Amino acid sequence: MYKRQVVQVELDFWYRNADERRANAINTLRTMLVEIGGELIDLVDIEEIRYQGALVAIPAKIAKQLA
């Protein structure tokens, strides 16, 4: 049922003050997405309001396991 379906998920990250730590979070996300067959669609980092988030596409089967 879920074999080829993909869902989009918005992720909000704990905002880190150090640029390096924010970059590490994104690198970890990219690695995880490769492992599950997902895709990074968009990324946002707004320092003024201390927000970092990502829009990803992941297999529906994985999303169901996370729910």
C-alpha positions as YAML, in Angstrom:
chain: A
units: angstrom
residues:
- id: 1
  name: MET
  ca: [0.00, 0.00, 0.00]
- id: 2
  name: TYR
  ca: [2.76, 2.49, 0.91]
- id: 3
  name: LYS
  ca: [5.55, 1.10, -1.26]
- id: 4
  name: ARG
  ca: [5.86, 4.02, -3.69]
- id: 5
  name: GLN
  ca: [3.91, 6.76, -1.98]
- id: 6
  name: VAL
  ca: [5.77, 9.80, -0.71]
- id: 7
  name: VAL
  ca: [4.67, 12.36, 1.85]
- id: 8
  name: GLN
  ca: [6.02, 15.81, 2.62]
- id: 9
  name: VAL
  ca: [6.96, 16.60, 6.20]
- id: 10
  name: GLU
  ca: [8.01, 19.93, 7.72]
- id: 11
  name: LEU
  ca: [10.75, 19.64, 10.33]
- id: 12
  name: ASP
  ca: [11.59, 22.32, 12.90]
- id: 13
  name: PHE
  ca: [15.05, 22.16, 14.44]
- id: 14
  name: TRP
  ca: [16.22, 23.26, 17.86]
- id: 15
  name: TYR
  ca: [17.99, 26.50, 16.93]
- id: 16
  name: ARG
  ca: [21.71, 26.42, 17.68]
- id: 17
  name: ASN
  ca: [23.72, 29.63, 18.07]
- id: 18
  name: ALA
  ca: [26.82, 28.26, 16.33]
- id: 19
  name: ASP
  ca: [26.74, 28.10, 12.52]
- id: 20
  name: GLU
  ca: [28.72, 24.87, 12.66]
- id: 21
  name: ARG
  ca: [26.14, 23.16, 14.87]
- id: 22
  name: ARG
  ca: [23.29, 24.23, 12.58]
- id: 23
  name: ALA
  ca: [25.25, 22.91, 9.58]
- id: 24
  name: ASN
  ca: [25.88, 19.63, 11.40]
- id: 25
  name: ALA
  ca: [22.14, 19.23, 11.99]
- id: 26
  name: ILE
  ca: [21.46, 19.62, 8.27]
- id: 27
  name: ASN
  ca: [24.27, 17.23, 7.35]
- id: 28
  name: THR
  ca: [22.79, 14.65, 9.73]
- id: 29
  name: LEU
  ca: [19.37, 15.17, 8.15]
- id: 30
  name: ARG
  ca: [20.81, 14.70, 4.65]
- id: 31
  name: THR
  ca: [22.50, 11.45, 5.73]
- id: 32
  name: MET
  ca: [19.28, 10.15, 7.25]
- id: 33
  name: LEU
  ca: [17.30, 11.05, 4.14]
- id: 34
  name: VAL
  ca: [19.73, 9.11, 1.93]
- id: 35
  name: GLU
  ca: [19.38, 6.10, 4.22]
- id: 36
  name: ILE
  ca: [15.58, 6.04, 3.95]
- id: 37
  name: GLY
  ca: [15.24, 7.14, 0.32]
- id: 38
  name: GLY
  ca: [13.97, 10.62, 1.18]
- id: 39
  name: GLU
  ca: [14.66, 14.02, -0.35]
- id: 40
  name: LEU
  ca: [15.37, 17.49, 1.00]
- id: 41
  name: ILE
  ca: [12.96, 19.87, -0.72]
- id: 42
  name: ASP
  ca: [13.68, 23.17, 1.02]
- id: 43
  name: LEU
  ca: [15.69, 24.53, 3.88]
- id: 44
  name: VAL
  ca: [15.32, 27.74, 5.89]
- id: 45
  name: ASP
  ca: [17.56, 29.37, 8.50]
- id: 46
  name: ILE
  ca: [16.33, 32.72, 9.86]
- id: 47
  name: GLU
  ca: [18.82, 33.93, 12.45]
- id: 48
  name: GLU
  ca: [16.77, 37.01, 13.41]
- id: 49
  name: ILE
  ca: [13.97, 34.87, 14.81]
- id: 50
  name: ARG
  ca: [16.16, 31.88, 15.68]
- id: 51
  name: TYR
  ca: [14.39, 29.48, 13.32]
- id: 52
  name: GLN
  ca: [15.76, 26.58, 11.32]
- id: 53
  name: GLY
  ca: [13.52, 24.20, 9.43]
- id: 54
  name: ALA
  ca: [13.33, 21.87, 6.49]
- id: 55
  name: LEU
  ca: [10.71, 20.50, 4.15]
- id: 56
  name: VAL
  ca: [11.41, 16.90, 3.22]
- id: 57
  name: ALA
  ca: [9.78, 14.17, 1.18]
- id: 58
  name: ILE
  ca: [9.93, 10.72, 2.74]
- id: 59
  name: PRO
  ca: [8.40, 7.36, 1.89]
- id: 60
  name: ALA
  ca: [4.90, 7.08, 3.35]
- id: 61
  name: LYS
  ca: [5.88, 3.79, 4.97]
- id: 62
  name: ILE
  ca: [8.56, 5.60, 7.02]
- id: 63
  name: ALA
  ca: [6.16, 8.45, 7.92]
- id: 64
  name: LYS
  ca: [3.62, 5.92, 9.18]
- id: 65
  name: GLN
  ca: [6.28, 4.33, 11.41]
- id: 66
  name: LEU
  ca: [7.09, 7.74, 12.89]
- id: 67
  name: ALA
  ca: [3.46, 8.65, 13.58]
...
